[in-house]
Amino acid sequence: MAAKSAAVRPVVKMRSTAGTGTTYVTRKNRRNDPDRLVLRKYDPVVRRHVEFREER
């Protein structure tokens, strides 16, 4: 059963668009968000919120 839930909710790495190399790790629902995920999160290197995009 663990393989089925892992297939629907994979772990994705989010990388900062500010070019600092900062990453977040999160899970996403592949059925609801089939495209690459984009979230505004805090980047501690530049000390402000920037867009983080899903990396594959």
Secondary structure as GFF3:
##gff-version 3
##sequence-region A 1 56
A	DSSP	alpha_helix	2	8	.	.	.	ID=ss1
A	DSSP	beta_strand	11	16	.	.	.	ID=ss2
A	DSSP	beta_strand	23	27	.	.	.	ID=ss3
A	DSSP	beta_strand	38	43	.	.	.	ID=ss4
A	DSSP	beta_strand	48	55	.	.	.	ID=ss5
###
